[in-house]
């Protein structure tokens, strides 16, 4: 049991209240893998975004899924394998303007919307994820 700051404290015990993460609520890693796979189906056919990615989309998809898993409360595999996310630094070589951001959000929104329609994520969690994706996409605009 946790008693606050230090052992021997006169503080009363702090009860542990289980708090679930979005990662847990959506069923774990598979949700994020499916989200990213659907997203990249859109990217693969997008004339604006496709040139920004390597010929083989397998590694970028894996990296994005691992990042989202870690961010939303899953295992820290992304950082173990790739180090600190440094999203702005990793995206700096690419010109990302409003059109690229909007296209990225359109494909990610479609992917998330499909999973929400299928009942794989609850609306409040989908809203939280959408808000994060919107914020992240906006911070990466550099051109």
N, C-alpha and C positions, 0 to 999 in steps of 0.2 A: 504494500500500500504506500502511496506517495504522501508524505507529510509536509509538503511545502519546501522551504529553502534548505534546511539542514536537519540532520539527524539530531534527535534530542530536543527538537523544537517544541514549544508549548502549543503550536498551532494544531488545530483539529485536522484529522485526515481529510485529504481531498479525494472525493469519490471519483472513480473513473467512469466517465460517461462515454459509451462507444459512439464514435462519430464516423460515419461512412464517407468514403471519398467518392468522387464521381467515377473514378476507375472501378471501384467495387460496385457501384450502383448500376453501371452499364454491363456488368458481367466480365470485366477484365480486358485483357489485351486484344481478344478477338474483335471486340467492337471497334477499336482504333485501327486495327489492320483492315477491317471491312470499310471503315470510313475513308481511309487513305486510298485503298484500292479503287473505290468508287470515284474519289477525287481525281486520281490519275487517269481514269478512263476519260474524264472530261478534258484534262490537260493534254492528253495524247492527241486529241483532235482539234486543239485550239491553236489557230495560226499565230496568235499573239504570244501565248505562253510557251508553246512547244519548243521554240528555238532557245529558250532560256535553260533548258534541261539537257542532260546528256542523252545520247542515243538510246541507252538502256535505262529505263526508269526504275529498275528493281532496287538499286541502292538508295536513290532519293526517297522512294516509297518506304523502304525499311527505316531509314533515318527519321523521317517524319513520324511514322507510327511509334517508334521507340521514344522520340521526344514527347509526343502527346501522352503516351503511357506514363512516362516519368512525371511530366508536369501535373497530370491529374491524379497522382497518388499511387502509381504502380511502381514496379522495380526501377532502380536507377541504372539500368543497362545502358541507356543512351550516354550518360556521363562517364560510365566505366569504359565504354568503347571509344567515345569521341571527345571527352573532356567537357568543359563548360560549354553550354549551348551557344553563347555569343551570337545570337541571331543576327544582329545588325552587321557584325563583322563578316559572318559567313555569306550574307547576301549583298555585301558592298560591291563585289565585282559586277553585279547585274544592275542595269538601269531599271528601276522599279518606279514607275509613275502611277498616276491615278488609273489609267486604262489597265495596266497590269494588275494593280491591286484589285480593281473591280472584277476583272476576269477570274482572278484567284478566288475571291470571295464568292463569285457566282458558282464556280465548280464545287467549292467546299460547302456552300450553302445547299446545293442540290444533293450532294452526298449525304449531308447531315439530315436534310429534309426527308430523304428516302428512308433512312434508318428510323427517323421519328415516326413516319407514317406506318412503318412496320411494327411499331411498338417496342423498338429496341432501346429507346431512350425516352424518358419522361419529359414532357414539355418544359418544366422548370430547369431541368438539367440541360436540355437542348438550348434553352435561352442563355444559360450561363456559358456554355461552350461557344455559342454564336458571338456573345459579347467579347469573350476572350479572343476569338479568331479575328473579329473586327478590329479590336485594339492592336493585336499583333500585326495584322496586315498594314494598318495605318502607320505603325512605327517603322516599318521596313521601306516605306516610300522614300526614295532618295534622288529622284529625278523629275 
